[in-house]
Amino acid sequence: MGKYLKEIQRALRTNSSEKNKEFFQKVVPGKQKTYGVKTPMLNELARRYKQGGF
């Protein structure tokens, strides 16, 4: 599971956008960590890693 988690985190950082990150921080209240990744990319990651045991 640790291997998959590192791959997912790397993909999130690689596909992040500062513009999207700023927007999400305005829309979502609180101090949650945001990457600024658009939904289609998140869906792609979910499909790729759904068998990873998460």
mmCIF file as gemmi writes it, N, C-alpha and C atoms, coordinates in Angstrom:
data_model
loop_
_atom_site.group_PDB
_atom_site.id
_atom_site.type_symbol
_atom_site.label_atom_id
_atom_site.label_alt_id
_atom_site.label_comp_id
_atom_site.label_asym_id
_atom_site.label_entity_id
_atom_site.label_seq_id
_atom_site.pdbx_PDB_ins_code
_atom_site.Cartn_x
_atom_site.Cartn_y
_atom_site.Cartn_z
_atom_site.occupancy
_atom_site.B_iso_or_equiv
_atom_site.pdbx_formal_charge
_atom_site.auth_seq_id
_atom_site.auth_asym_id
_atom_site.pdbx_PDB_model_num
ATOM 1 N N . MET Axp A 1 ? 0.82 -1.19 0 1 0 ? 1 A 1
ATOM 2 C CA . MET Axp A 1 ? 0 0 0 1 0 ? 1 A 1
ATOM 3 C C . MET Axp A 1 ? 0.862 1.25 0 1 0 ? 1 A 1
ATOM 4 N N . GLY Axp A 2 ? 1.989 1.253 0.682 1 0 ? 2 A 1
ATOM 5 C CA . GLY Axp A 2 ? 2.866 2.41 0.736 1 0 ? 2 A 1
ATOM 6 C C . GLY Axp A 2 ? 3.379 2.811 -0.634 1 0 ? 2 A 1
ATOM 7 N N . LYS Axp A 3 ? 3.654 1.807 -1.469 1 0 ? 3 A 1
ATOM 8 C CA . LYS Axp A 3 ? 4.126 2.069 -2.828 1 0 ? 3 A 1
ATOM 9 C C . LYS Axp A 3 ? 3.066 2.828 -3.617 1 0 ? 3 A 1
ATOM 10 N N . TYR Axp A 4 ? 1.814 2.367 -3.517 1 0 ? 4 A 1
ATOM 11 C CA . TYR Axp A 4 ? 0.721 3.021 -4.236 1 0 ? 4 A 1
ATOM 12 C C . TYR Axp A 4 ? 0.507 4.444 -3.733 1 0 ? 4 A 1
ATOM 13 N N . LEU Axp A 5 ? 0.593 4.623 -2.435 1 0 ? 5 A 1
ATOM 14 C CA . LEU Axp A 5 ? 0.384 5.941 -1.854 1 0 ? 5 A 1
ATOM 15 C C . LEU Axp A 5 ? 1.414 6.929 -2.383 1 0 ? 5 A 1
ATOM 16 N N . LYS Axp A 6 ? 2.666 6.524 -2.45 1 0 ? 6 A 1
ATOM 17 C CA . LYS Axp A 6 ? 3.724 7.396 -2.982 1 0 ? 6 A 1
ATOM 18 C C . LYS Axp A 6 ? 3.462 7.735 -4.447 1 0 ? 6 A 1
ATOM 19 N N . GLU Axp A 7 ? 3.018 6.743 -5.222 1 0 ? 7 A 1
ATOM 20 C CA . GLU Axp A 7 ? 2.718 6.981 -6.638 1 0 ? 7 A 1
ATOM 21 C C . GLU Axp A 7 ? 1.557 7.958 -6.794 1 0 ? 7 A 1
ATOM 22 N N . ILE Axp A 8 ? 0.54 7.805 -5.962 1 0 ? 8 A 1
ATOM 23 C CA . ILE Axp A 8 ? -0.619 8.696 -6.024 1 0 ? 8 A 1
ATOM 24 C C . ILE Axp A 8 ? -0.215 10.114 -5.645 1 0 ? 8 A 1
ATOM 25 N N . GLN Axp A 9 ? 0.56 10.256 -4.578 1 0 ? 9 A 1
ATOM 26 C CA . GLN Axp A 9 ? 1.006 11.581 -4.161 1 0 ? 9 A 1
ATOM 27 C C . GLN Axp A 9 ? 1.854 12.238 -5.243 1 0 ? 9 A 1
ATOM 28 N N . ARG Axp A 10 ? 2.717 11.461 -5.885 1 0 ? 10 A 1
ATOM 29 C CA . ARG Axp A 10 ? 3.546 11.992 -6.963 1 0 ? 10 A 1
ATOM 30 C C . ARG Axp A 10 ? 2.672 12.462 -8.129 1 0 ? 10 A 1
ATOM 31 N N . ALA Axp A 11 ? 1.664 11.664 -8.478 1 0 ? 11 A 1
ATOM 32 C CA . ALA Axp A 11 ? 0.757 12.028 -9.572 1 0 ? 11 A 1
ATOM 33 C C . ALA Axp A 11 ? -0.032 13.288 -9.228 1 0 ? 11 A 1
ATOM 34 N N . LEU Axp A 12 ? -0.453 13.416 -7.985 1 0 ? 12 A 1
ATOM 35 C CA . LEU Axp A 12 ? -1.18 14.617 -7.569 1 0 ? 12 A 1
ATOM 36 C C . LEU Axp A 12 ? -0.297 15.856 -7.676 1 0 ? 12 A 1
ATOM 37 N N . ARG Axp A 13 ? 0.938 15.751 -7.212 1 0 ? 13 A 1
ATOM 38 C CA . ARG Axp A 13 ? 1.849 16.894 -7.302 1 0 ? 13 A 1
ATOM 39 C C . ARG Axp A 13 ? 2.168 17.241 -8.751 1 0 ? 13 A 1
ATOM 40 N N . THR Axp A 14 ? 2.362 16.223 -9.575 1 0 ? 14 A 1
ATOM 41 C CA . THR Axp A 14 ? 2.709 16.439 -10.978 1 0 ? 14 A 1
ATOM 42 C C . THR Axp A 14 ? 1.577 17.114 -11.741 1 0 ? 14 A 1
ATOM 43 N N . ASN Axp A 15 ? 0.347 16.759 -11.427 1 0 ? 15 A 1
ATOM 44 C CA . ASN Axp A 15 ? -0.81 17.262 -12.166 1 0 ? 15 A 1
ATOM 45 C C . ASN Axp A 15 ? -1.511 18.431 -11.477 1 0 ? 15 A 1
ATOM 46 N N . SER Axp A 16 ? -0.874 19.006 -10.49 1 0 ? 16 A 1
ATOM 47 C CA . SER Axp A 16 ? -1.502 20.11 -9.772 1 0 ? 16 A 1
ATOM 48 C C . SER Axp A 16 ? -1.298 21.427 -10.516 1 0 ? 16 A 1
ATOM 49 N N . SER Axp A 17 ? -2.151 22.362 -10.193 1 0 ? 17 A 1
ATOM 50 C CA . SER Axp A 17 ? -2.093 23.692 -10.781 1 0 ? 17 A 1
ATOM 51 C C . SER Axp A 17 ? -2.243 24.705 -9.653 1 0 ? 17 A 1
ATOM 52 N N . GLU Axp A 18 ? -1.376 25.672 -9.615 1 0 ? 18 A 1
ATOM 53 C CA . GLU Axp A 18 ? -1.443 26.692 -8.567 1 0 ? 18 A 1
ATOM 54 C C . GLU Axp A 18 ? -2.762 27.469 -8.664 1 0 ? 18 A 1
ATOM 55 N N . LYS Axp A 19 ? -3.208 27.711 -9.872 1 0 ? 19 A 1
ATOM 56 C CA . LYS Axp A 19 ? -4.476 28.419 -10.089 1 0 ? 19 A 1
ATOM 57 C C . LYS Axp A 19 ? -5.641 27.631 -9.491 1 0 ? 19 A 1
ATOM 58 N N . ASN Axp A 20 ? -5.683 26.327 -9.754 1 0 ? 20 A 1
ATOM 59 C CA . ASN Axp A 20 ? -6.743 25.482 -9.196 1 0 ? 20 A 1
ATOM 60 C C . ASN Axp A 20 ? -6.635 25.379 -7.684 1 0 ? 20 A 1
ATOM 61 N N . LYS Axp A 21 ? -5.422 25.297 -7.185 1 0 ? 21 A 1
ATOM 62 C CA . LYS Axp A 21 ? -5.208 25.196 -5.744 1 0 ? 21 A 1
ATOM 63 C C . LYS Axp A 21 ? -5.759 26.431 -5.029 1 0 ? 21 A 1
ATOM 64 N N . GLU Axp A 22 ? -5.473 27.604 -5.578 1 0 ? 22 A 1
ATOM 65 C CA . GLU Axp A 22 ? -5.987 28.841 -4.983 1 0 ? 22 A 1
ATOM 66 C C . GLU Axp A 22 ? -7.512 28.874 -5.013 1 0 ? 22 A 1
ATOM 67 N N . PHE Axp A 23 ? -8.098 28.429 -6.124 1 0 ? 23 A 1
ATOM 68 C CA . PHE Axp A 23 ? -9.556 28.397 -6.233 1 0 ? 23 A 1
ATOM 69 C C . PHE Axp A 23 ? -10.158 27.46 -5.19 1 0 ? 23 A 1
ATOM 70 N N . PHE Axp A 24 ? -9.63 26.25 -5.07 1 0 ? 24 A 1
ATOM 71 C CA . PHE Axp A 24 ? -10.16 25.28 -4.111 1 0 ? 24 A 1
ATOM 72 C C . PHE Axp A 24 ? -10.052 25.794 -2.684 1 0 ? 24 A 1
ATOM 73 N N . GLN Axp A 25 ? -8.972 26.509 -2.374 1 0 ? 25 A 1
ATOM 74 C CA . GLN Axp A 25 ? -8.803 27.036 -1.024 1 0 ? 25 A 1
ATOM 75 C C . GLN Axp A 25 ? -9.843 28.109 -0.717 1 0 ? 25 A 1
ATOM 76 N N . LYS Axp A 26 ? -10.3 28.836 -1.739 1 0 ? 26 A 1
ATOM 77 C CA . LYS Axp A 26 ? -11.354 29.827 -1.538 1 0 ? 26 A 1
ATOM 78 C C . LYS Axp A 26 ? -12.709 29.155 -1.343 1 0 ? 26 A 1
ATOM 79 N N . VAL Axp A 27 ? -12.958 28.091 -2.095 1 0 ? 27 A 1
ATOM 80 C CA . VAL Axp A 27 ? -14.265 27.435 -2.097 1 0 ? 27 A 1
ATOM 81 C C . VAL Axp A 27 ? -14.446 26.51 -0.899 1 0 ? 27 A 1
ATOM 82 N N . VAL Axp A 28 ? -13.399 25.784 -0.523 1 0 ? 28 A 1
ATOM 83 C CA . VAL Axp A 28 ? -13.476 24.809 0.567 1 0 ? 28 A 1
ATOM 84 C C . VAL Axp A 28 ? -12.93 25.452 1.839 1 0 ? 28 A 1
ATOM 85 N N . PRO Axp A 29 ? -13.785 25.664 2.835 1 0 ? 29 A 1
ATOM 86 C CA . PRO Axp A 29 ? -13.319 26.302 4.069 1 0 ? 29 A 1
ATOM 87 C C . PRO Axp A 29 ? -12.435 25.37 4.896 1 0 ? 29 A 1
ATOM 88 N N . GLY Axp A 30 ? -11.603 25.961 5.712 1 0 ? 30 A 1
ATOM 89 C CA . GLY Axp A 30 ? -10.769 25.182 6.619 1 0 ? 30 A 1
ATOM 90 C C . GLY Axp A 30 ? -9.336 25.076 6.143 1 0 ? 30 A 1
ATOM 91 N N . LYS Axp A 31 ? -8.555 24.329 6.884 1 0 ? 31 A 1
ATOM 92 C CA . LYS Axp A 31 ? -7.128 24.187 6.607 1 0 ? 31 A 1
ATOM 93 C C . LYS Axp A 31 ? -6.81 22.826 6.02 1 0 ? 31 A 1
ATOM 94 N N . GLN Axp A 32 ? -7.605 22.389 5.06 1 0 ? 32 A 1
ATOM 95 C CA . GLN Axp A 32 ? -7.366 21.098 4.43 1 0 ? 32 A 1
ATOM 96 C C . GLN Axp A 32 ? -6.276 21.235 3.383 1 0 ? 32 A 1
ATOM 97 N N . LYS Axp A 33 ? -5.47 20.193 3.238 1 0 ? 33 A 1
ATOM 98 C CA . LYS Axp A 33 ? -4.433 20.192 2.214 1 0 ? 33 A 1
ATOM 99 C C . LYS Axp A 33 ? -5.086 20.008 0.85 1 0 ? 33 A 1
ATOM 100 N N . THR Axp A 34 ? -4.769 20.896 -0.063 1 0 ? 34 A 1
ATOM 101 C CA . THR Axp A 34 ? -5.293 20.785 -1.423 1 0 ? 34 A 1
ATOM 102 C C . THR Axp A 34 ? -4.13 20.705 -2.394 1 0 ? 34 A 1
ATOM 103 N N . TYR Axp A 35 ? -4.329 19.959 -3.469 1 0 ? 35 A 1
ATOM 104 C CA . TYR Axp A 35 ? -3.299 19.823 -4.489 1 0 ? 35 A 1
ATOM 105 C C . TYR Axp A 35 ? -3.599 20.675 -5.713 1 0 ? 35 A 1
ATOM 106 N N . GLY Axp A 36 ? -4.847 21.008 -5.954 1 0 ? 36 A 1
ATOM 107 C CA . GLY Axp A 36 ? -5.205 21.763 -7.138 1 0 ? 36 A 1
ATOM 108 C C . GLY Axp A 36 ? -5.293 20.899 -8.38 1 0 ? 36 A 1
ATOM 109 N N . VAL Axp A 37 ? -5.788 19.682 -8.214 1 0 ? 37 A 1
ATOM 110 C CA . VAL Axp A 37 ? -5.922 18.739 -9.325 1 0 ? 37 A 1
ATOM 111 C C . VAL Axp A 37 ? -7.39 18.712 -9.742 1 0 ? 37 A 1
ATOM 112 N N . LYS Axp A 38 ? -7.633 18.772 -11.037 1 0 ? 38 A 1
ATOM 113 C CA . LYS Axp A 38 ? -9.006 18.762 -11.539 1 0 ? 38 A 1
ATOM 114 C C . LYS Axp A 38 ? -9.616 17.363 -11.437 1 0 ? 38 A 1
ATOM 115 N N . THR Axp A 39 ? -10.935 17.328 -11.389 1 0 ? 39 A 1
ATOM 116 C CA . THR Axp A 39 ? -11.688 16.09 -11.194 1 0 ? 39 A 1
ATOM 117 C C . THR Axp A 39 ? -11.383 15 -12.217 1 0 ? 39 A 1
ATOM 118 N N . PRO Axp A 40 ? -11.256 15.3 -13.509 1 0 ? 40 A 1
ATOM 119 C CA . PRO Axp A 40 ? -10.949 14.213 -14.451 1 0 ? 40 A 1
ATOM 120 C C . PRO Axp A 40 ? -9.655 13.463 -14.104 1 0 ? 40 A 1
ATOM 121 N N . MET Axp A 41 ? -8.663 14.183 -13.608 1 0 ? 41 A 1
ATOM 122 C CA . MET Axp A 41 ? -7.417 13.528 -13.212 1 0 ? 41 A 1
ATOM 123 C C . MET Axp A 41 ? -7.638 12.668 -11.969 1 0 ? 41 A 1
ATOM 124 N N . LEU Axp A 42 ? -8.438 13.153 -11.031 1 0 ? 42 A 1
ATOM 125 C CA . LEU Axp A 42 ? -8.748 12.357 -9.84 1 0 ? 42 A 1
ATOM 126 C C . LEU Axp A 42 ? -9.493 11.083 -10.217 1 0 ? 42 A 1
ATOM 127 N N . ASN Axp A 43 ? -10.407 11.192 -11.18 1 0 ? 43 A 1
ATOM 128 C CA . ASN Axp A 43 ? -11.128 10.007 -11.653 1 0 ? 43 A 1
ATOM 129 C C . ASN Axp A 43 ? -10.171 9.008 -12.292 1 0 ? 43 A 1
ATOM 130 N N . GLU Axp A 44 ? -9.215 9.498 -13.051 1 0 ? 44 A 1
ATOM 131 C CA . GLU Axp A 44 ? -8.204 8.636 -13.682 1 0 ? 44 A 1
ATOM 132 C C . GLU Axp A 44 ? -7.399 7.893 -12.612 1 0 ? 44 A 1
ATOM 133 N N . LEU Axp A 45 ? -6.976 8.604 -11.575 1 0 ? 45 A 1
ATOM 134 C CA . LEU Axp A 45 ? -6.221 7.971 -10.487 1 0 ? 45 A 1
ATOM 135 C C . LEU Axp A 45 ? -7.081 6.936 -9.758 1 0 ? 45 A 1
ATOM 136 N N . ALA Axp A 46 ? -8.35 7.256 -9.543 1 0 ? 46 A 1
ATOM 137 C CA . ALA Axp A 46 ? -9.251 6.315 -8.868 1 0 ? 46 A 1
ATOM 138 C C . ALA Axp A 46 ? -9.393 5.029 -9.674 1 0 ? 46 A 1
ATOM 139 N N . ARG Axp A 47 ? -9.537 5.162 -10.979 1 0 ? 47 A 1
ATOM 140 C CA . ARG Axp A 47 ? -9.648 3.964 -11.825 1 0 ? 47 A 1
ATOM 141 C C . ARG Axp A 47 ? -8.353 3.153 -11.786 1 0 ? 47 A 1
ATOM 142 N N . ARG Axp A 48 ? -7.239 3.848 -11.837 1 0 ? 48 A 1
ATOM 143 C CA . ARG Axp A 48 ? -5.945 3.166 -11.892 1 0 ? 48 A 1
ATOM 144 C C . ARG Axp A 48 ? -5.64 2.417 -10.599 1 0 ? 48 A 1
ATOM 145 N N . TYR Axp A 49 ? -6.005 2.996 -9.459 1 0 ? 49 A 1
ATOM 146 C CA . TYR Axp A 49 ? -5.597 2.424 -8.175 1 0 ? 49 A 1
ATOM 147 C C . TYR Axp A 49 ? -6.744 1.809 -7.382 1 0 ? 49 A 1
ATOM 148 N N . LYS Axp A 50 ? -7.895 1.594 -7.984 1 0 ? 50 A 1
ATOM 149 C CA . LYS Axp A 50 ? -9.024 1.053 -7.22 1 0 ? 50 A 1
ATOM 150 C C . LYS Axp A 50 ? -8.754 -0.35 -6.694 1 0 ? 50 A 1
ATOM 151 N N . GLN Axp A 51 ? -7.852 -1.081 -7.289 1 0 ? 51 A 1
ATOM 152 C CA . GLN Axp A 51 ? -7.498 -2.424 -6.827 1 0 ? 51 A 1
ATOM 153 C C . GLN Axp A 51 ? -6.396 -2.392 -5.772 1 0 ? 51 A 1
ATOM 154 N N . GLY Axp A 52 ? -5.952 -1.202 -5.369 1 0 ? 52 A 1
ATOM 155 C CA . GLY Axp A 52 ? -4.835 -1.07 -4.451 1 0 ? 52 A 1
ATOM 156 C C . GLY Axp A 52 ? -5.145 -1.341 -2.995 1 0 ? 52 A 1
ATOM 157 N N . GLY Axp A 53 ? -6.382 -1.636 -2.66 1 0 ? 53 A 1
ATOM 158 C CA . GLY Axp A 53 ? -6.718 -1.953 -1.282 1 0 ? 53 A 1
ATOM 159 C C . GLY Axp A 53 ? -7.029 -0.748 -0.426 1 0 ? 53 A 1
ATOM 160 N N . PHE Axp A 54 ? -7.402 0.347 -1.02 1 0 ? 54 A 1
ATOM 161 C CA . PHE Axp A 54 ? -7.718 1.546 -0.241 1 0 ? 54 A 1
ATOM 162 C C . PHE Axp A 54 ? -9.151 1.53 0.189 1 0 ? 54 A 1
